[in-house]
Amino acid sequence: MNYLHAFAAEFLSLTRQVLPYFLAGAALGAALDAYVKPELALRHLRGGWLSMAKASALGMLLPGCSCATMPLAEGLRRKGADLGTVCSFLLASPLVSPQTLVLIYALLGWKFAAARAAAAFIGAMMIGGIFLRLERGGGLPGIPAPEPAKKCCSGCGCSGGEDGAGPKKFWPLFADIVKDLGKYFVLGMAIASLLAVALPEGAVMRYIGSSGPLAYIAAALLGVPLYVCEGEEIPLTLSLLKLGLGPGPAFAFLLGSVGTCIPTMLMSQKLIGRRGLAVYAAWWLAFALAAGLVFGALS
């Protein structure tokens, strides 16, 4: 009963602290989805470094999960965009959205929020450059041809589509975002509260250290296979910080747990193939570790 009471108290405290920011982020995401027309930008995303920069920025602005952005990525490919542009868009989109940046600022502070945005853009440009060179040099044989865009799956937070009638409305979109992201929000709060109550104080520092080599490796490896979606990793990172993990390893976890998000990886295989998927995963693990080391050194 003592553990249950402590869990409930921690859950309510954390939720009360974050809920206003969650609703504010959902409102911003709904406004972007209602008033920004991403299809107008498709014709500017053909290929090359400038195209990759535009695709990275577009991916960071669009709300929604990987399932929502995959049809747009396929649309870019059908319109003649190179794999560098497509991969830049695919990486930046799940890493940064208006909702996640607001939540990161609320829970972790402006340094984590600014570093996440910078890492998303830099990482998207780097992975785009790798795939641009591989594609032009013939290093990715057997890339499957892009399929026609399909309707987004149910429950992923996107709306509209080929059969959409009329302009999108703000309040229905806001309600959809809150409904679709709410389950991840509650789950993230619950896991974070459970970690804070179940793990003894000082356990992280005792077993892996605060900011040593083992802490970085353990945080990055934990984040890579872990399935998180729509900001669920943010309260988990907060819990790790409270348990004694240093900011550098925590930032490595914050990147690694989303950069290799399982739905993104599985759906990306249609566009970049198995060999490309292996390159993507290995590169992102190395990037998450390097970004964590830089963030830790500057913190």
N, C-alpha and C positions, 0 to 999 in steps of 0.2 A: 504493500500500500504506500510505503514511503517513496518507492521508485515511481509509482504511478502518479502520486501527487506532485513529485518533482518534475516529471515529464510534462504533466498538464500545465504547471506553472511556467515552465520554460517555453512550451509551445505557445501559450497565450501571450507571454511577454514578447517573444520574437515576432509573432504575427501582428500584434498591435503596433510594433515598431515599423514593420515593413509594408503593411497593407495600404497606407495612403500612397506610397511610391508605386506599388503594383498597379493601383487603379490609375494613377497619373500616366504611367507607361502604357497601359492599355488604351487610354484615351489618345495618346500621341500616335500609337500604332494604328488605331482606327482612323484617325485623321489622315495619316499618310496613305493608308489603303483606299480611303474614299476619294481623296483629292489629287493624289499623284498618279499619273498614268504611265506605268513603266513601259508599256508597249511603244510609246513615243520615242523611247531611248534605244530601242532595238536596232534601228537603222544606223546608229552611231557606233555600234559595237561589232565591227567586222573583224579586226585583227590587229596585232602589233601592240607595242607598249602603251600607247595612249588609250587604245581600246581596253587593255587590261586594267588601266587605272580607272577608267569610267565604269567598267564592270564591277570592280572592287567597291567603288563608292556606291553604286546602285544596290549591290548586295547588302551593304551595311545599312542602307536606308529602308529597305523593304521589310515589313513585318511578316511573320509567319515562319513555319518550320521548313525543313528540307523538302518535305512532300509538296509544299506550296511553291517552292522555288524551282523544283526540278522541271516542270513544264516550261518555265521561262528559259532555263538552261538549254533544253532541247530546241526551243524556238530560236535561240541564238545560233545553235549549231546548224539548223536548217537554213538560216538566213546567210550562212557562209562564214560565221565566226570561227577562228581557229581554236584549238584546244587550250591554248594559253588563256584566251579570254574566258572560255567556258569554265576552266578550273579556277580562275581568279574569282569568278562570280560564285561558284559552288562553295569555295572555302570561306569567303567573307560573309556570306549570307547567314549560316548558322552561328557564326562566332559573334556577330554584333547585330542587334536590332534595337530600336528605341526602347522597348520594354526591358531588355537585359541591361542596357547601359544605365537606365534609371535605377534598377535594382542593385547593380554593382555599386553605384554611387551611394545608395541608401545603406547598404550593409557593410561594404568594404572601404568606402571612401573614394575621393576623387582620383588618387594616384592609381588605384586598381582600375578605375573606369577609363582613365586616359590611356593607361598602358594597354588595356584590352583593345581599345579602338586602334591604337597605333600598331599593335601586334597583328590585328586582323588585316589592316591595309598592307603592311609590310609583308606579312606572310602570304597574303593573296597575290601580291606582285611577284614574290619569289617563286611560288609554286607555278604561277602562270608562266614565268620565264623559263622554268625547267621544262614544262610541257610544250611550250612554243619551240624550244630548241629540239626536243625529242621528236616532235611531229615533223618539223622541217628537215631533220636529219634522218628520218626513217627509223627512229628507234622504238616506235610503237606500232609494229605490224599487227594486222588483224583487228584493228579497232572496229567494233560493230557499227553499222550504219545507224544513225539516229532514227528512232521511230516517230510517227506522228504524235503530237502532244495529246495527252489524255486528260480527262477531267481529274481534278485533284481528289484524293481519297477523302472519305468522310472523317471529320474530327481533327483536321490538321490546321484549322484556323484560316483557310483561304476561302474566298468566295468569288462569285462571278464565273467567267469562263466563256466557252464558246456559245453556250446556250443562255448566258446571262442576259436578262432583259432590263434595259434602263440603267441609269447610273447607280452606283453604290451609295447607300445611306449610312451616315455616321453611327447612329444609335444601334441599328442591328449589327453593324460590324463591331462596335464596342461590346455588345452583349456576347457576340460569338467569341471574341478574344478572351473575355473574362471567363466564359464557360469552358473554352478549350484549354486555356492556360491555367485555370483555377486548380485542376487536379494535380498538375505538376507543382504549382505553388504550395498547395497543402502537403503534398508528399515531401517536397523539399524541406518545409518547415518541420515536419514530423521526423524525418531522418536526422536533421540537424539537432533537434531537441533530444532525440534518442542518443546520439553520439555524446552530447554534452552531459547527459545524465549517466550513461552506462560506462563510459571510459573513465578510469580514475585520473585525477589531476596529475599531470606530469608524465602520463603514459607515453605520449608521442616522443618527448625528449629522452625518456629512459631507453626506448627501444631503437629509435632511428635517428635521434638527435634533432636539433632545431633547424639547422641550416647546413649540415654537413653533406658530403657527397651522397651518402645513403639516403638522406632525406629527399634530395632532388630526384634520385633515381626511383625511390619508392613512390613519391607523389606522381611522377610522370607515368610510371607503369600502372599505377592504380587508376589514373584518369583515362588511359587509352582504351581499355576494354569496357570501362564502366558506361552503362547506358544512362545518359542524362539528356534532357530535352527542355527547351524553352526556359532556361534560367534555373533549373533544378540544381545545377552545380554551384550556384552562388551561396545559398545557405550552407551547403556542405563545406565550402571553402571557409566560411566564417567559423564553422565548428572546428575545423582543423587549426585555424589560427588561435582560437580560444584554448585548444588543447596543447598549444605550445609549438606548433609548426611555424617555421619562419616565413616571412613574406615571399622570399624567392621560391622555395618549394611550393608554397600555396599558389603562387601565380602559375607555376608549371602545371599544377593540377587543374587550375582554372582554364588553361588553354587545352591541355591534352584531353580532358574529358569531353570537350566539344569538337575539337578539330578532327577527331576520328569518330564522330557520332555514328552509331551503327546504321541507322537508316540512310544517312548521307553516303556512307561507304558502299552499301549494297546497291543503292540506286545509281551511284556514280559509275559503277562498273559497266552500265549500259553505254556510257559515253567514252570512257577512257580504257576499258578493257582490264583484264586481270593483271597484266604486267604494269599497266599504269596505276592500278589500284595499289600494288605492292610498293611502287615508287612513292605514291602519295602518302601511305601510312608510315613508311620508314622516314621520309623527310619530315613529316609532321611531328613525330616523336623527337627527332633531333632538334627541331625548331622550338618545341615546347621546353625542352631542357635548356637550350641556349637562352631563350627569352626569360626563363625563370632565373638563370644565373645573372643576366644583365639587370633584371628588376631587383634581385636581392642585393647586388652591388650598389645600386642607386638608392635603395631604401634606407 
